[in-house]
Amino acid sequence: MLPHIIYWEPGDLHRYEWGVDGTSALTQPPMVAYAAWETYRRTNDLSFLKEIYPAVYRYYEFLLTKRDPRGNHLSGIINPDESGEDNSPRFDAALNVPADISYEDHLNRRIKLIDANRACNFDAGRCMRNHFWVKDVPFNAILVKNLQILAHMASALEKTEDEYVAALHADLIAKAMREKMFEGGVFWSTTGSEFEKLRVETWAHFAPLFAGLYTPEEAGSLIDRYFADPETFRAPHGIRTVSKRESSYRSDGYWRGPVWMAPHWFIYQGLVAYGFDLEAKEIREMSMNLLSSAGFREYFNPETGEGYGAENFTWGALILDMMES
């Protein structure tokens, strides 16, 4: 288990004494290589890259082995929180919870998963499939992009074998996503050993743009069907994280509909990569308007622009990266 948090002070939710005191009991979407490469790209500090590379490489080995014990070339998550989208309805079926579940009941259900994970000693191959075992679209799309970048890091450090391994697995995951997740012009997260599709329309449809997994024609159809449609994702104040036509949609429901800056950033990067410059400008301007009117809030009502949750939430700083592009 490689956790996503080492607490400065004793933590609460997801904290688990499992050998390294004061850490979370979760991992999260693997953006480490991206962050490291951006730091190197902006500083040209090769010594920094050399220092962190061994640990970064081992991190991706963990995802490619411990989180893919059957060798299906898709990495699994063992709790909805590992997607970064705690109560997203994308996982309701895998959790066996109703669309109208309260935030508190959803949280309690996820906490029970932590107890199950602990009892399993986080052994995905042995018992995680009995509790919650999802191959998530954004998680794996982010993994593809980061493995591509890991290959660049290995090349810069003249680690030829590592470069080959990282590039190979990026390609294998991309092909597995196409085979197991793609249907009806979009990618769907899956659950279980039979890769049952979790057919809930969420912003996850856009995430593969970030890794270049759609053909240009598929990307164009995606923009027409979802990005531009006010009855699905396009809201007056941003892109909804859940389609408006889903029964689980709530404009103030944390990850069940509101706008979040991290999905905005991923969508923006994908739009730029595919040459959708007008749409990229639109999402950048919507992001700026939200921050200007509501402040650096954790998330936002897509219909009214009202800010919710934590204040001075640092994800808002992603707008600076959007302004650079």
C-alpha positions in Angstrom: 0.0 0.0 0.0 1.4 3.4 -1.0 -0.8 6.1 0.7 -1.5 9.5 -0.7 -1.1 11.5 2.6 1.5 11.7 5.3 -0.3 13.8 8.0 1.6 16.7 9.5 -0.6 16.2 12.6 -2.6 13.1 13.5 -5.2 12.6 10.8 -8.8 11.5 11.0 -10.6 10.1 7.9 -8.6 7.3 6.2 -5.9 7.4 8.8 -4.6 3.9 9.5 -1.8 2.6 11.6 -0.5 0.0 9.2 3.3 0.3 9.8 3.9 3.9 8.9 2.3 6.0 11.5 0.0 8.9 10.5 -0.7 8.1 6.9 -3.9 7.6 4.9 -5.3 4.2 3.9 -5.7 5.3 0.3 -3.8 6.0 -2.9 -5.1 8.5 -5.4 -4.8 9.3 -9.2 -1.1 8.9 -10.1 -0.1 12.5 -11.1 3.4 12.3 -9.5 5.4 11.8 -12.7 3.5 14.7 -14.3 4.3 17.0 -11.4 8.0 15.9 -11.3 8.4 16.4 -15.1 6.9 19.9 -15.0 9.3 20.8 -12.2 12.2 19.5 -14.2 10.9 21.1 -17.4 10.7 24.5 -15.8 14.0 24.3 -13.9 16.2 22.0 -16.0 17.5 20.7 -12.7 18.7 17.2 -13.6 19.9 16.5 -10.1 16.3 16.9 -8.9 15.2 14.3 -11.4 17.9 11.9 -10.4 17.1 12.2 -6.7 13.4 11.5 -7.0 13.4 9.1 -9.9 13.9 5.8 -8.0 10.9 6.4 -5.7 8.7 7.7 -8.6 9.5 4.6 -10.6 8.7 2.2 -7.7 5.4 4.0 -7.3 4.3 3.2 -10.8 5.6 -0.4 -10.3 3.1 -0.6 -7.4 0.2 0.4 -9.5 1.2 -1.9 -12.4 1.6 -5.0 -10.1 -0.3 -4.7 -6.8 -3.2 -3.0 -8.4 -3.3 -5.3 -11.4 -2.7 -8.7 -9.8 -4.4 -10.6 -12.7 -2.3 -8.9 -15.4 -5.3 -7.3 -17.2 -3.4 -4.1 -17.9 -5.9 -2.0 -15.9 -5.2 -0.7 -12.4 -7.9 -1.0 -9.8 -9.1 1.2 -7.0 -10.2 -0.3 -3.7 -12.3 2.7 -2.5 -14.2 5.4 -4.3 -12.0 8.0 -2.5 -9.0 6.6 -4.5 -10.6 8.1 -7.6 -10.4 11.5 -5.9 -14.2 11.8 -6.3 -15.4 10.5 -2.9 -19.1 10.2 -3.3 -19.4 10.1 -7.1 -22.5 8.2 -8.3 -20.1 6.5 -10.8 -19.5 4.0 -8.0 -23.0 3.6 -6.6 -23.6 0.2 -8.2 -20.2 -1.1 -7.1 -21.0 0.0 -3.5 -24.6 -1.2 -3.8 -26.1 2.1 -2.7 -29.1 4.0 -4.0 -28.9 7.2 -6.1 -30.5 9.2 -3.4 -28.1 8.2 -0.7 -27.2 10.9 1.8 -23.6 12.2 2.0 -23.3 10.8 5.6 -24.5 7.4 4.6 -22.2 7.3 1.6 -19.3 8.3 3.8 -20.1 5.6 6.4 -20.2 3.0 3.6 -16.7 4.1 2.4 -15.3 3.9 5.9 -16.5 0.3 6.2 -14.4 -0.4 3.1 -11.3 0.9 4.9 -12.0 -1.7 7.6 -12.3 -4.4 5.0 -9.1 -3.2 3.3 -7.3 -3.4 6.6 -8.5 -6.9 7.2 -7.3 -7.9 3.8 -4.0 -6.2 4.4 -4.6 -4.3 1.2 -4.1 -7.5 -0.8 -6.0 -6.8 -4.0 -5.3 -10.2 -5.5 -6.5 -12.1 -2.4 -9.7 -10.3 -1.3 -10.3 -6.8 -2.5 -12.5 -8.1 -5.3 -14.9 -9.2 -2.6 -15.5 -5.7 -1.3 -14.9 -3.1 -4.0 -12.8 -3.5 -7.1 -13.2 -0.9 -9.8 -11.2 -0.1 -12.9 -11.8 3.6 -13.1 -11.6 5.6 -16.3 -9.9 8.8 -15.0 -7.5 6.9 -12.8 -6.3 4.7 -15.7 -6.3 7.6 -18.3 -4.1 9.6 -15.8 -1.9 6.5 -15.4 -1.4 6.3 -19.2 -0.4 9.9 -19.5 2.0 9.6 -16.5 3.6 6.4 -17.8 4.3 8.3 -21.0 5.9 11.0 -19.0 7.8 8.5 -16.9 9.3 7.2 -20.1 10.5 10.7 -20.9 12.0 10.9 -17.4 13.8 7.6 -18.0 15.1 8.8 -21.3 16.5 12.0 -19.8 18.3 9.9 -17.3 19.5 7.4 -20.0 17.6 4.5 -18.4 16.8 2.7 -21.6 15.1 -0.4 -20.1 12.9 1.7 -17.8 11.9 3.9 -20.7 10.8 0.8 -22.7 8.8 -0.6 -19.7 7.0 2.6 -19.0 6.1 3.2 -22.7 5.0 -0.4 -23.1 2.6 -0.3 -20.2 1.2 3.0 -21.3 0.3 1.3 -24.6 -1.0 -1.8 -22.9 -3.3 0.1 -20.6 -4.6 2.3 -23.5 -5.4 -0.9 -25.5 -7.1 -2.5 -22.5 -9.2 0.6 -21.9 -10.3 0.5 -25.5 -11.2 -3.2 -25.2 -12.8 -3.3 -21.8 -14.2 0.2 -21.3 -15.2 1.8 -24.6 -18.7 1.6 -25.8 -21.1 4.0 -27.5 -18.4 6.5 -28.3 -17.2 7.0 -24.7 -15.3 5.2 -21.9 -17.0 3.7 -18.9 -15.5 2.6 -15.6 -16.0 -1.1 -14.8 -16.4 -3.3 -11.8 -15.6 -7.0 -11.0 -13.8 -9.7 -12.9 -16.2 -9.5 -15.8 -15.6 -5.8 -16.3 -19.3 -4.8 -15.9 -19.7 -1.3 -17.1 -20.8 1.3 -14.6 -23.2 3.2 -16.8 -23.4 6.6 -15.0 -22.6 9.7 -17.1 -20.0 11.6 -15.3 -17.1 13.9 -16.3 -15.1 10.7 -16.6 -16.2 10.6 -20.3 -13.8 13.6 -20.8 -10.8 12.3 -18.9 -9.4 10.2 -21.8 -8.9 13.4 -23.8 -6.0 14.1 -21.3 -4.2 10.9 -22.4 -5.1 11.1 -26.1 -7.2 8.0 -26.0 -10.0 9.2 -28.4 -9.6 9.4 -32.1 -10.1 13.0 -33.5 -13.6 11.9 -34.8 -14.6 10.5 -31.4 -13.3 13.6 -29.6 -15.4 15.8 -31.9 -18.5 13.7 -31.2 -17.8 13.8 -27.5 -17.7 17.6 -27.5 -20.9 17.9 -29.5 -22.8 15.3 -27.4 -21.6 16.3 -23.9 -19.5 19.4 -23.6 -21.9 21.6 -25.5 -25.2 20.1 -24.3 -26.9 22.0 -21.5 -29.0 18.9 -20.7 -25.9 16.9 -19.9 -22.7 18.5 -18.7 -22.7 22.1 -19.9 -24.0 24.4 -17.1 -24.1 28.2 -16.9 -21.1 28.2 -14.6 -19.0 25.3 -15.7 -18.9 21.6 -16.6 -21.0 19.5 -14.3 -19.2 16.5 -12.8 -22.4 14.4 -13.3 -24.8 14.7 -16.2 -27.9 16.7 -15.4 -30.0 13.9 -16.8 -28.8 11.4 -14.2 -31.2 10.7 -11.3 -28.2 11.1 -8.9 -27.4 14.6 -10.1 -27.3 17.2 -7.3 -26.1 20.7 -8.0 -24.8 21.0 -4.4 -24.0 17.3 -3.9 -20.2 17.4 -3.5 -19.0 15.0 -6.3 -22.6 14.3 -7.5 -22.8 17.3 -9.8 -20.9 20.4 -8.7 -18.0 22.0 -10.6 -14.5 21.2 -9.4 -11.4 22.9 -10.6 -9.3 19.7 -11.0 -11.8 18.2 -13.6 -11.9 21.6 -15.3 -8.1 21.5 -15.6 -8.0 17.9 -17.0 -10.8 18.7 -19.5 -9.0 21.9 -20.5 -5.7 20.1 -21.1 -7.5 17.5 -23.2 -9.3 20.2 -25.3 -6.0 22.0 -26.0 -4.3 18.7 -27.0 -7.1 18.0 -29.5 -7.1 21.5 -30.9 -10.5 22.5 -29.5 -9.2 26.0 -28.8 -12.6 27.7 -28.5 -13.9 25.2 -26.0 -10.7 25.4 -24.0 -11.0 29.2 -23.8 -14.6 28.8 -22.6 -13.7 26.4 -19.8 -10.8 28.7 -18.8 -13.1 31.7 -18.7 -15.8 29.9 -16.7 -13.1 28.8 -14.2 -11.8 32.4 -13.9 -15.3 33.8 -13.4 -16.1 31.3 -10.6 -12.9 32.2 -8.7 -13.5 35.9 -9.2 -17.1 35.8 -8.0 -17.0 33.0 -5.3 -13.4 32.9 -4.3 -11.1 29.9 -4.0 -13.7 27.5 -2.8 -13.6 23.7 -2.8 -16.4 23.3 -5.3 -19.1 25.3 -7.0 -22.8 25.1 -7.9 -22.9 24.7 -11.7 -26.3 26.4 -12.0 -25.7 29.4 -9.7 -22.0 29.7 -9.3 -22.2 29.6 -5.5 -19.0 28.4 -3.8 -19.2 25.5 -1.3 -16.9 23.6 1.1 -13.4 24.7 2.1 -12.2 28.2 1.6 -8.7 29.1 0.1 -8.8 25.7 -1.6 -5.6 25.4 -3.6 -7.0 23.6 -6.6 -8.2 27.0 -7.7 -4.5 27.8 -8.5 -4.8 25.5 -11.5 -6.2 28.6 -13.3 -2.6 29.8 -13.5 -1.6 26.8 -15.5 -4.6 27.3 -17.8 -3.6 30.9 -18.3 -0.1 29.8 -19.4 -1.3 27.4 -22.1 
